[in-house]
Amino acid sequence: MSGDFAGFFAAAWPRLYPMAAAVAGERGAAEDALQAAFAKAYSRWDKVCAAEHPEAYVRRIVLNEIAGARRYGFARRERPSEQLPLDGRSHDSPEADVVRRDEVLSALRSLPPRQRAVLVLRYYEDLSEAEIARSLGCSRGTVKSQASAALASLRRLRPDLVASGLDAPQEER
């Protein structure tokens, strides 16, 4: 049992972490949610293995963990800051794509959790509306309205990000 789980964990963690970090808005909260989700998956490993898409099953647990942490305030025990303390070392400027990713993630953090989750699942994970609805436990109509509201907010707050391709229409699969 644990051998199968270890392989699944090693393969799924790197794919789920970017999604979790984008939805949670904080790396630490994402790691906490992933750890809790994988612990739950391990305790129900037979059920997870029997699922048609085990990674989608764990993704749903991760999203529920993030939503629950926000709902109950567990994610707010630590206080991240925008500035790291100066350590006296010289640091090179990051590459343009790293800066761009940080700008996008910062803009996503300004959105409510549900809207953030919809955009991350749609544009980072490339899931269809139906897959997002299943992952979040809502209707396709809710996914559409949350995506529309999120993109409208981003257009107001950061038109430079949205105009450069974040809201390019995608074919529904």
VEXLUM-365497 format. One record per residue (C-alpha): residue number from 1; residue in one letter; x, z, y. Coordinates in Angstrom, 3 decimals. Layout:
BEGIN
- NUM | A | X | Z | Y
...
***
This chain:
BEGIN
- 1 | M | 0.000 | 0.000 | 0.000
- 2 | S | 2.632 | 0.988 | 2.574
- 3 | G | 4.788 | -2.072 | 1.788
- 4 | D | 1.980 | -4.444 | 2.728
- 5 | F | 1.250 | -2.409 | 5.822
- 6 | A | 4.908 | -2.381 | 6.880
- 7 | G | 5.025 | -6.177 | 6.805
- 8 | F | 1.748 | -6.446 | 8.679
- 9 | F | 2.943 | -3.943 | 11.273
- 10 | A | 6.250 | -5.779 | 11.791
- 11 | A | 4.467 | -9.110 | 12.255
- 12 | A | 1.490 | -7.918 | 14.324
- 13 | W | 3.103 | -5.462 | 16.787
- 14 | P | 5.086 | -8.119 | 18.743
- 15 | R | 1.980 | -10.297 | 19.045
- 16 | L | -0.373 | -7.465 | 20.066
- 17 | Y | 1.946 | -5.643 | 22.474
- 18 | P | 1.837 | -8.182 | 25.358
- 19 | M | -1.965 | -8.264 | 25.180
- 20 | A | -2.175 | -4.468 | 25.099
- 21 | A | 0.250 | -4.101 | 28.016
- 22 | A | -1.705 | -6.574 | 30.118
- 23 | V | -5.062 | -4.942 | 29.349
- 24 | A | -3.816 | -1.366 | 29.743
- 25 | G | -1.862 | -2.194 | 32.871
- 26 | E | 0.955 | 0.138 | 31.833
- 27 | R | 3.544 | -0.239 | 29.110
- 28 | G | 3.342 | 3.383 | 28.028
- 29 | A | -0.440 | 3.276 | 27.722
- 30 | A | -0.151 | 0.056 | 25.719
- 31 | E | 2.350 | 1.622 | 23.339
- 32 | D | 0.138 | 4.694 | 22.932
- 33 | A | -2.897 | 2.514 | 22.201
- 34 | L | -0.963 | 0.411 | 19.690
- 35 | Q | 0.424 | 3.461 | 17.938
- 36 | A | -3.034 | 5.002 | 17.656
- 37 | A | -4.524 | 1.700 | 16.487
- 38 | F | -1.891 | 1.165 | 13.806
- 39 | A | -2.302 | 4.776 | 12.649
- 40 | K | -6.037 | 4.171 | 12.269
- 41 | A | -5.393 | 0.845 | 10.543
- 42 | Y | -3.012 | 2.535 | 8.106
- 43 | S | -5.570 | 5.207 | 7.260
- 44 | R | -8.124 | 2.445 | 6.511
- 45 | W | -5.651 | -0.092 | 5.153
- 46 | D | -7.911 | -1.219 | 2.283
- 47 | K | -10.703 | -2.029 | 4.756
- 48 | V | -8.305 | -3.755 | 7.176
- 49 | C | -6.856 | -5.900 | 4.352
- 50 | A | -10.356 | -6.863 | 3.260
- 51 | A | -11.235 | -8.086 | 6.774
- 52 | E | -11.250 | -11.843 | 7.275
- 53 | H | -8.714 | -11.504 | 10.127
- 54 | P | -6.800 | -8.215 | 9.862
- 55 | E | -4.948 | -8.754 | 13.140
- 56 | A | -8.241 | -9.319 | 14.982
- 57 | Y | -9.511 | -6.109 | 13.396
- 58 | V | -6.524 | -4.171 | 14.746
- 59 | R | -6.806 | -5.940 | 18.129
- 60 | R | -10.349 | -4.558 | 18.396
- 61 | I | -9.062 | -1.052 | 17.617
- 62 | V | -6.391 | -1.455 | 20.333
- 63 | L | -8.981 | -2.546 | 22.895
- 64 | N | -11.205 | 0.393 | 21.959
- 65 | E | -8.241 | 2.765 | 22.299
- 66 | I | -7.453 | 1.454 | 25.778
- 67 | A | -11.095 | 1.644 | 26.859
- 68 | G | -11.429 | 5.153 | 25.416
- 69 | A | -8.265 | 6.357 | 27.106
- 70 | R | -9.517 | 5.128 | 30.461
- 71 | R | -12.990 | 6.488 | 29.889
- 72 | Y | -11.747 | 9.945 | 28.987
- 73 | G | -8.739 | 10.076 | 31.273
- 74 | F | -6.017 | 10.432 | 28.655
- 75 | A | -4.073 | 7.510 | 30.116
- 76 | R | -3.657 | 9.280 | 33.439
- 77 | R | -1.468 | 12.175 | 32.317
- 78 | E | 1.655 | 10.317 | 33.378
- 79 | R | 2.090 | 8.941 | 36.867
- 80 | P | 4.014 | 5.682 | 36.939
- 81 | S | 5.616 | 4.722 | 40.216
- 82 | E | 6.257 | 1.339 | 41.743
- 83 | Q | 9.892 | 2.175 | 42.581
- 84 | L | 12.511 | 3.297 | 40.108
- 85 | P | 15.006 | 5.846 | 41.376
- 86 | L | 18.268 | 4.313 | 42.513
- 87 | D | 20.975 | 4.878 | 39.958
- 88 | G | 23.916 | 3.611 | 41.989
- 89 | R | 24.354 | 0.465 | 39.884
- 90 | S | 24.050 | -3.043 | 41.204
- 91 | H | 21.169 | -5.057 | 39.752
- 92 | D | 20.807 | -8.815 | 39.806
- 93 | S | 17.545 | -10.349 | 40.961
- 94 | P | 15.227 | -11.209 | 38.066
- 95 | E | 14.406 | -14.793 | 37.225
- 96 | A | 11.473 | -16.448 | 38.958
- 97 | D | 9.301 | -16.399 | 35.841
- 98 | V | 9.772 | -12.652 | 35.423
- 99 | V | 8.750 | -12.117 | 39.037
- 100 | R | 5.746 | -14.394 | 38.497
- 101 | R | 4.693 | -12.496 | 35.363
- 102 | D | 4.928 | -9.207 | 37.216
- 103 | E | 2.808 | -10.596 | 40.052
- 104 | V | 0.154 | -11.730 | 37.596
- 105 | L | 0.171 | -8.392 | 35.757
- 106 | S | -0.042 | -6.538 | 39.070
- 107 | A | -3.026 | -8.650 | 40.091
- 108 | L | -4.653 | -7.998 | 36.707
- 109 | R | -4.233 | -4.232 | 37.204
- 110 | S | -6.472 | -4.497 | 40.271
- 111 | L | -9.384 | -5.569 | 38.058
- 112 | P | -11.736 | -3.263 | 36.146
- 113 | P | -10.680 | -2.808 | 32.486
- 114 | R | -13.409 | -5.024 | 30.988
- 115 | Q | -12.644 | -7.937 | 33.345
- 116 | R | -8.933 | -7.494 | 32.725
- 117 | A | -9.507 | -7.542 | 28.967
- 118 | V | -11.539 | -10.755 | 29.181
- 119 | L | -8.855 | -12.573 | 31.197
- 120 | V | -6.009 | -11.348 | 29.000
- 121 | L | -7.795 | -12.362 | 25.811
- 122 | R | -8.747 | -15.728 | 27.283
- 123 | Y | -5.517 | -16.753 | 29.012
- 124 | Y | -2.793 | -14.747 | 27.255
- 125 | E | -4.235 | -14.676 | 23.755
- 126 | D | -6.027 | -18.052 | 24.113
- 127 | L | -9.184 | -16.785 | 22.399
- 128 | S | -12.510 | -18.577 | 22.699
- 129 | E | -15.487 | -16.937 | 24.381
- 130 | A | -16.999 | -16.219 | 20.964
- 131 | E | -13.782 | -14.559 | 19.738
- 132 | I | -13.551 | -12.480 | 22.925
- 133 | A | -17.187 | -11.422 | 22.558
- 134 | R | -16.513 | -10.287 | 18.983
- 135 | S | -13.336 | -8.458 | 20.030
- 136 | L | -15.069 | -6.612 | 22.859
- 137 | G | -18.393 | -6.107 | 21.089
- 138 | C | -20.457 | -7.948 | 23.701
- 139 | S | -22.274 | -11.259 | 24.164
- 140 | R | -20.720 | -14.575 | 25.166
- 141 | G | -22.765 | -14.371 | 28.352
- 142 | T | -21.085 | -11.077 | 29.221
- 143 | V | -17.690 | -12.657 | 28.583
- 144 | K | -18.568 | -15.548 | 30.905
- 145 | S | -19.869 | -13.283 | 33.676
- 146 | Q | -16.884 | -10.918 | 33.410
- 147 | A | -14.450 | -13.843 | 33.532
- 148 | S | -16.241 | -15.355 | 36.514
- 149 | A | -16.261 | -12.041 | 38.397
- 150 | A | -12.606 | -11.405 | 37.566
- 151 | L | -11.485 | -14.830 | 38.736
- 152 | A | -13.549 | -14.485 | 41.928
- 153 | S | -11.810 | -11.162 | 42.631
- 154 | L | -8.397 | -12.679 | 41.967
- 155 | R | -9.205 | -15.644 | 44.209
- 156 | R | -9.934 | -13.203 | 47.049
- 157 | L | -6.949 | -10.949 | 46.401
- 158 | R | -4.307 | -13.446 | 45.278
- 159 | P | -5.343 | -17.060 | 45.903
- 160 | D | -1.732 | -18.140 | 45.362
- 161 | L | -1.839 | -16.992 | 41.735
- 162 | V | -5.218 | -18.473 | 40.904
- 163 | A | -4.524 | -21.809 | 42.588
- 164 | S | -1.418 | -22.324 | 40.469
- 165 | G | -3.232 | -22.457 | 37.180
- 166 | L | -4.550 | -19.051 | 36.114
- 167 | D | -8.139 | -20.248 | 36.318
- 168 | A | -7.682 | -23.783 | 35.059
- 169 | P | -10.738 | -24.572 | 32.926
- 170 | Q | -10.125 | -24.613 | 29.210
- 171 | E | -12.074 | -26.374 | 26.509
- 172 | E | -14.307 | -24.059 | 24.519
- 173 | R | -13.294 | -24.068 | 20.877
***
